[in-house]
Amino acid sequence: MGDYRQMWTDLDLDLAKHDELLGILGQVYTQIYLAQKDRPEGMKYFDFVVSEAHGLRIQELQEHRDKGGKVVGAFCVFVPEDVTMALGGVQVGLCAGADFAVPASDGLIPSKTCPLIRASLGFKMNKTCPYIQSSDILIGENTCDGKKKMFEIMGEYHPTYVMDMPQKKTAASRDMFISELKALVVKLEAETGRKLEPGALSAATGKLEAKKAAIRRLNKARAAKPAPISGLDALLVSQIAFYDDIDRFTGKVNELADELEARIKEKKGAFSESAPRLLYSGTPLPLPDWKLFSIAESLGVVFVGEESCVGSRYYTTATPKCDGSLDGQISAIADRLLGTHCACFTPNSERVDDIVSMAKDTNADGVVHYNLSFCQTYAAESVKVEKALKKAGIPVLSLESDFSANDGEQLKTRLQAFVEMMK
Ligand code: BJ8
């Protein structure tokens, strides 16, 4: 990595704390990722992206801002990146998947709050996230209660706008969501000083669809036996989808998918053909939350899919065709986003159906349902998920954890017992 200290200083990062974070991340990445065997060549690009996540990519964002473009930070897949793009902005997903930032939220939000929410706030408070610091505006969404209240606090420290979200999937909820998306457009138009044009929006949606199609293609390859890529590597690609340059990322994912398709023909896998196969389902695993996958894959099992927002909930639903007018396109974006079966909706039976069909489509031997501590919506849905999977004859293990390493041994023991049971 080059010397980015001046840029980090200009972004008001806490340099000492930031050095500490980069030191931990570098070590963990080497131990977990670079130690893997038989990785596809195409993963080299993604290793490079991680190594420059706080360097080159941040420099690109600053160059974009220097030319008058805006950077928009988001915490959820419901914030439409094509709208941001069409207004000349770059949207970045604020990952917050590290225990490192959780203590910095102490005293601002109850400790019995989901670690993702605590880390999102913590990364602002401890000034170690160059993506938050580069964001001209943060867009929050009223999905779960914890996030809703966190955004109120975040707004005291960083410009933040909050989109309201429907709780149901009825026609009235759709209307409400469309009007919220239109309000977001007004806000982003004011922020960027541009007017949303139908042609620019359809071009941006086209780019987004190309990106999602590439990720879908990569994930489809994972159904093969042996799986041509580890779960860890596939997860990394989904994590990077939220912050890399869209055109470059799409090209590199397609190159990786080419390689995986060739590996399938040669029967070349990341693990042996007999390795037990797991589907992940649950709360998002934002960068750098690799704990579960690293523990499981060190036991010789391979993850073959993620029913998660860092995974299928992001890439599955395509934008429906429409008449091309601005209104028509915004309604189509609403329909695409309402196809994201987040546990914050009620009822949400579509998610349970998705998990059962994904387990079959990926040739999984079992499902791990995982939710972050204090996430009530996903914990509550785990009961229905278990019931449906048992009915379909698919073994399921429900786990709950936070980002810390404290429960690593306990998770390992439970995963080991589950894998034995599946055999
Ligand atoms: S669309 S899953 S990204 S809200 S884990 S913070 S729900 S308490 S992250 Fe999510 Fe959007 Fe839904 Fe996806 Fe709350 Fe649960 Fe924490 Fe969560």
Residues whose N, C-alpha, C, O or C-beta is under 5 A from the ligand:
A	BS01	BJ8	F75 C76 V77 C114 L116 I117 T143 C144 G146 K147 T283 P284 C309 C342 L372 F374 C375
